[in-house]
Amino acid sequence: MHVVDVSAANRKGLSLFALIMIGLGSIFGSGWLFGAGQAAQVAGPAALVAWVIGAIFIGMIAMSYAEVGAAYPLPGAMARFGSISHGPVLGFITGWAVWIATASLIPIEAIAGTQYMSSWSYGWARGLVADGSLTGTGIAMALFLTVALWLACYWSVELLARANNLLTLVKFAIPVLAVGALIASGFHTDNFTAHGGFAPNGWSAVLTAVTASGVVFAFNGFQAVVNLGGNAKNPGRAIPLALVGALSLGLVIYLALQVVFLGAVPPEKLAEAGGWSGINFASPFADLAKLLMLHWVVTMLQFGAFISPNGANIGNVASSAYLAQNLADTGFFPKKIAEVHPRYGVARPAMWLNLAFSVLLLVTIGHSWEALASVVSAAMVVSYLMGPIAVGVFRQTKPELPRPFRLPAAKVLCPLIFAFAACALYWSKWPNTGKVTLLTLLSVPIAAVVLRRRGENLRRQFAPAWWMAGFLLWLSLLSALGSKEFGGHGVIPGGLDTALVGVSALGFYFWAVRAGVQAHRAGLPGPDPVLGGVGGNVPAQTRHEEPAQAAVS
């Protein structure tokens, strides 16, 4: 039996301030560079509502992860909660989804930095992008940025913290200065009501903007706090405080950026474009500053556009390495991937795996930020599903688990959080939902092959995981048949489609929690990494009578 010494995390030394900076640094990646422009194009001035909805959604998700993350302060923890709550199969499926979503951020941020570099006045920089996509030179530059930031994290987590603190302070200052300069140049309040009113494309467009226009993408940096929180001096206190701090600061700045973008667009430009749907800036804030002849702001934004995505990638590189390492610990990835360097304390084989995955995305489909952002945003939502479910399972099976932070009204909030996540996934539009379902469920045959080679009983091992497969397939079906506003074929009318998603999601939540409780009775989750023992702490009289079978941890 192996029980993790949680105090070991305290000796690794990340302060609360450093953890907040890691979260804020990940939040302020390419989202602030593109999010306000894309959200305005999709939803008009109502994009402000999309940011509030996105912050509430991510905040609820983050608080569910704050409870389980503080209770299990393990590096790369988001890849492990499924295994701890339901056993190895669901652990691999959800860990795979989290890893895919997080590792995909590495090339996206490099692409964003490269796209903004194309606005530099140098001839070589202008050749990085053509017709909205990276050229061969642009892909080479994105590869260079990816490798450079990967090397920055190659030696230790402490180097990560030292570099990120400085970069985050710089990134924080640049959007604040840009907001002030754009307001001073002229603010047009009529922009908020002209050309179709506050919500010119309807409220369905606001919901689409939450997931498809970079809102969820922008706030996704909270994952870095959960995944790296095990390195904090006091994880139980630091994780929830860092989540609240990073998300609160992020929302304030993103709202300010959105307000300024909406008010600073010249009315004549808005009229010429035929409304907000026609405002399509390749580099939103830099192009806007050029229109307003704010040359020093253009220069500052170009510098910030280079710093922000690449600074965010520091947390992405470290988080994805921990996630791949944990998948190897479960036995579904090769064991060598989990090997930690004895001196630098990082899993270098896991980092090599993530670098190879990043390169693959860059040279195949990663030719623009827009080409990846909507699909990756949907993948992020899939990775959020385990937070509220893990809280529900652990409340029943591990009542004595130390919980430095407890989610209030969890019995009510957890089902609602899961239903909200299901709706957000639906709002990401068909066919993105289908693509993400296919990508996630690729893990199922891999798990089956690995377990078959071990001689495991597949029916028993897969029993706690069928709810996830059923949920994703059901949601994809609803998405394909749903209203045209969300990319469907219009068989299910608007309004009814979202209601059907939310109500059916509640059924899947309770199925998932029940499956987790039954998995503990059967001993499938194996030894608890904090409490020890097999099968958690389900009361003895309710446990399955057959011998517990510990999963590979």
Secondary structure, DSSP 8 states (H G I E B T S, - for coil): -----THHHHTT-B-HHHHHHHHHHHHSSSHHHHHHHHHHHHHGGGHHHHHHHHHHHHHHHHHHHHHHHHHS--TTGGGTHHHHHH-HHHHHHHHHHHHHHHHHHHHHHHHHHHHHHTTSSSHHHHTTEETTEE-HHHHHHHHHHHHHHHHHTSS-HHHHHHHHHHHHHHHHHHHHHHHHHHHHT---GGGGTTTT-SSTT-HHHHHHHHHHSSHHHHHTTHHHHHHHGGGBSSHHHHHHHHHHHHHHHHHHHHHHHHHHHHHHS-HHHHHHTTSGGG---SSHHHHHHHHTT-HHHHHHHHHHHHHHHHHHHHHHHHHHHHHHHHHHHTTSS-GGGG---TTT-S-HHHHHHHHHHHHHHHHHT-SSHHHHHHHHHHHHHHHHTHHHHHHHHHHHH-TTS--SS--TTHHHHHHHHHHHHHHHHHHT-TTHHHHHHHHHHTHHHHHHHHHHHHT--HHHHHGGGHHHHHHHHHHHHHHHHS-GGGTS-SSS-TTHHHHHHHHHHHHHHHHHHHHHHHHHHTTTT-B-TTT-SBSTT--GGGS-SS-------
